[in-house]
Each structure stands twice: as C-alpha cells, then as structure tokens.
Amino acid sequence: MSGLARELDAINLGQGFPDLPEPVELIEAARTALLERSNQYPPMRGLAELRRTVAAYYAREQQLDVAEGEVVVTSGATEALAASILALIRPGDEAILLQPCYDAYLPLIERAGGTARTVNLVPPEWSLPLDRLEAAIGPRTRLIVLNTPNNPTGTVTGRETLEALGAICERHDLILLCDEVWEGMIFDRTPHVSPLAIPSLRERAIKVGSAGKIFSLTGWKIGWAVAAPHLADAIAAQHQFLTFTTATPLQWAVAQGLSLPREWHDTHRARYAAGKAQLEGGLAQAGYRLLPASGTWFVTVDLASSGLPADDVAVAERLVHEAGVASIPVSAFYTQAAEKGYLRLCFAKQSATLDEAVERLARFRRA
Ligand code: PMP
C-alpha cells in the first residue's frame, strides 16, 4: 500500500508512521549523548541507566515493581519479540496467535521451528473468546502472544481477561508474550494493564516495550523486554547473538526521555489524541462508521455499516486509486479465516493532511 501510495501520489494513511513534529528534548539528548557520552559498545543487556529508568517509568505509569535486572534492552520491540520467541520455541513447539495480529509474530515463530494456531478476536469489540483459546492449546503449546493495546484494532485487554489468561497459562504451563508497544498511546480513560501486574502472570509473562512508539521516533529502534529473571536471562542469551547491543547514544537519550515528567508525556500524547478526534469526527460526518478504539495510531472503518462492500481489499484498492487515500485492509493481519469487513487508517498525521484525506474520503462516498 505504501508503494502504491507513492506511485499514485496518494495520502498514506496506511503505514503506521507519524509526520508530526518530533520531540526536540529527545533529539537534543541524543545529540549531547553523541558528542559527550559513549559511542562504543554498551553493556550487552543495555545501559544500566536506561534499564533503571525503564523500571522507574513502569513503576510511575503502571505501578509495576520491576528490577533493573529484569529489563533487557533490544534493537526495537521487534528484536525483543524475536529474542523471546527464539528463547521459548523449539522445533515442533506451538504458539497461539490472536488474530488480527501484528505481522512479525508468525514468521518469527516459524523461523524458530514452531507453528502457530490462531484464534480470532470477535468484532466489534474484538473480544477474546477464552473457550476457543483454551481449546487451541495442545501438548506442544508453549506460548500465547497477546498485543495490548492492539494493532490493528486499537482495543485494550482488561484486567479480568488478563486474570483469565493467567489461570489458563498456569493450567497449561504457558508463557504469555505481551506486546505492549502502544502502552503510551491510549487516549481515553481506559487503563493499560500489563500482565506483569497480574500475580499469576508475574513470573509467566514477558512485557515488550518500544521507545519508538512512546516518543514517536519509529526509526530509533530502541525497545526492551521485561520479565522475571529466568525469562530475562533466556531472552538476553538470544539477544547476545542477534544484535548483542543497541545504539549507545540513543539509549542515553531514551533514558532521559522516560525521565521527563508525566505532564510532558501527556502533552505529547495530546497531539495524537487531537489527530484521532479529527479523523474520527471528519469520517463520521462523511458517513463512515468506525469501531470503538482506545489506543494506537489507528482507527477501524466498519465497511458494511458505512454502506460499502464488505471486501476490505477491494475497497482499499478503490480508495487508493479513486480517492487517493491509502489504507490497510484488516484482513492482511490474518493468516487464515480473516474478517474482511474492516479497514485500518492511521491518524498520526498533520492536521492539514487529515483534512485533505477526510475531504477525499467524503467525495469518494458521495460519488
Ligand atoms: N509490535 C507492534 C504491535 C507494532 O505495531 C510495532 C511497530 N509497528 C512493533 C511491534 C515494532 O516495534 P519496533 O519498531 O520498536 O521494533
């Protein structure tokens, strides 16, 4: 879709990258770190300062009690996911994926020699059918992969569901790999609850975070995995031979960014909340119906109730060609048995870009 958007000079609301002003505090911190700190290898698990700050940030934001030794800094959340999957999946093992899901999970599981069983979340709330999840667990299942807040749906997994997942993981001796990269981008009052806050999951969950998402600096690729020491050790053992370490000056800068006061983070988030409100409001006025979403940079168009054919790929193709707006069909986030009635649009764009996109989408619907 990004390729098509470039080719057709369309507005790209497909791929999830922001074009809003970048946080100068972090850019300045990176510049100072490049000039005045180290440009040589940091410790393998990450700078102690960053690992301490990650723990302090989660204590402040999510009331988690995390030790510095439970944090492994990685090259983006992607590497944290890769290291976790390589640490836990052996050839022949199985993992459970909840669809729609982020595209990296399945290839990483397969690269580790494993296979995935999929369970579909149920729209419009994208709720998790726990009975179907438990039915998908077999003797070789090692892992459940959860993503909250969820890309593409923007929904958040609540405490009760996490507690139920904890009971399932205990019953079947499973690990919950929880991709929480969107934890800093929730725009309503829905609390983000990490599995690490659930007693039954404290020793059974891996929390994956990303500075790229917290600070809207997606090209920095600084992420981390947080887990009980035995899991953190296993993840670090994989990280050692995946990338060994991660850009030292950017680690310093991210440590400074995480230490910025809560008000700074609120102001940063408010810019994205404004984009969400603008796109949601404009689309509603133009007759599009959206599913409720709490977080991420995405909204979901419900095609059937918007009066459009429920074939997301066909509608996305028409939108990019006829309206000049690129989107992502949600069925692309499935490996099988896909829901086909939904489109994902990214709102992390300048206000003028969103206005123009809404105008084009309104014209398309009138035509
Ligand atoms: N997980 C999810 C759900 C994501 O949306 C993304 C980024 N789009 C990532 C992981 C990757 O994060 P990073 O860039 O830090 O590797």
Residues whose N, C-alpha, C, O or C-beta is under 5 A from the ligand:
A	BS01	PMP	S75 G76 A77 T78 Y102 N151 D179 V181 S210 G212 T218 I222 G223
